[in-house]
């Protein structure tokens, strides 16, 4: 399954914090990346459709807080398998960065 | 917003239903956030996003469905195997015949702007020849005076002997005017093509090699350019090599030589073929009328030689005989028939499978899978079967195409083997997709529509079974009908082939060996020098053990169909009374060929230029000119002299078993002035053996080498093979149609078997009840057999009606066989009856053996 597509990885990261609906994911990703990653609606739902089939996420029916709720919105939750996959992807990326550093290509920490 | 909703339609329906509302709300939120130019950007982004992701979602679904189909097909291996084989046979057959048809009838010839290329002919319709070769004088005048052609090149073919390069070899040479290459628009692959200077009188000899000759005899040696080779005793410098695939005028051409035209030649000697290119903007009708006008002028200028002689032209593309065209179109139609049967069979298989799967489908629908998604899955399954079957079919076509190469007419300058190219593959792909989708859709719709919760209950039968079975019955009837059409066509073509093969060619071809020694000129220009060669070879051959007789002749019948000469009955200036097939022969020709001599005598060694000039004529010639009189001693004028009839021989089918030939006139090989009638100089040796003829070949080679060490021996063939070759195209066609008919027959039998087995299986309970109520097994057996018989008879009746029409259309290929030949129709009926018994008996016996108690308890 690895490497994950950028959209999939960001969706998993976003859902790792809390359950969200589609638009919530888009906004969270924009916020966390400072606007450099903007998921389009098509990409988002195509990814979610596939992630549902792969058991990376699931649809939840209990709604978080009544004030945030919207009748039309479906909420998604990361599965334990999804967490494991996200973790494996993070490890893969860390290893890559480490290898880059060993070759003198390290990026300075911000 | 409405626009965005429309955009969402690009997603699969199930996806849209799932996420559409939320996607819309996201878009709405964004729309609220943006102003001014950003709105435009948002639209562009939405468009790009939908196009990109829509396609990907479709692809994801497809892949998912393919995986699902592969899994479920693995569980139904028997079904999958049968369906794939059926699809492969259908596409294989159509792809093969389409590639032949495309190659021969559709694809442009391999020349630039080939639709502007024309063949120019003389037209002597009054004498029965609508396309006849040109005389040199007429060619030159047509070329000079016409205003409608951008170029007009002439050519003629003649074998030449190559010596000094290993053993002497006979090459097929084309003598062409050097502008041929410009008219066709082709260039040499190495060196140069011929140029105008090569055709000037006194120019040194040059040769242009074919790709095949260069690769074969010269081992692809680039150093061959500039080398001198000796052709017919004259030195020629190799100036170039043509590219592979240049097949003009024929596939056999080994070498092109410059043709030097002597303008003052006799206009009655017509042997030049001419190819031209229409001038820009000129239509073929304009060019035709231009040439006709010139021909009318020429007729006034040369009233004797050009009497009743017109000029006409046809597209080079149309050098396909109507018969060859019918033959190929027939095959395409036959393959479509087979494809249709394959499709019906496939639909039948899918319908049967749909019935079996009804429960599975109902469960999935109940689980909330959308109807559209299920349709997609079912269609994907037939698509998977179609694609796998189609790929196999293309492989079959690749194997089969070279086998039908004999159907490619030799009159077109194209390779003999059609290539399966992208266009043909595209047709195959369309056939596969059409088959899979078209014939997968009906079963898929039936399954998903009627799979309501009712079919979840065990053992229930809804109305579906009955309507679906009606569908399947219709398909089986159609299969039987198409099979009948193919069987009848194959039968008619078989009878036609028998008819043609039963035609007496006028000679006996068994145990006769033929070979060619084309003597070179000017070395053998003196008649007596040629005769010494013939005498020496014939004496030595006759002395061989196992040889009954041997002779030389100008040409073999069925090989050289032309070689005709006008005949006059009175003196030199009298009007012609027709043309004859003219042959120079040595004594013993009639005996060797077993052409019966009905009156008079054979030509003899003593018939020389010094003695009286004589001729042997055919029965038809004698009948035409001296009906009810003794032709012996009569005189007529042919080939420069008045000659006296000394013998009358049986007629020979010179032009082929299926065509009328001119009457024949045979002259003694000695009674020709030196250097005259070079074209007719005997070159074909015939040897009648009473041992297996091929055992004589080594001795024959030695004899020829001893007579002239530089003389090659070529075209060693059995006369019986030549006769068989006359029907090769017919046999190839019959072979294909027969193959199709056999496949169709088997498919229809399986269709019938499948339908009846399924009916018996799904009616086990009914049958059990009937038996419990006292119906004897015999009745049950009769019931199932009767059902099969009813289907076949209906198919037979429909098929017979269509076949009668088809037969009429085939008439030009039937060589006189009645298109509604009762024997053929009867045989087809018997075969269908056999098929019915074969296909129906197993299900019928199975039905008769049903145990009523078991059936009622479990059914």
Interface residues (C-beta under 8 A of the other chain):
Chain A: X21 X22 X23 X26 X40 X41 X42 X43 X44 X45 X46 X48 X49 X50 X53 X72 X73 X74
Chain B: X15 X18 X19 X21 X22 X23 X25 X26 X27 X29 X45 X46 X49 X50 X52 X53 X54 X56 X57 X60 X64
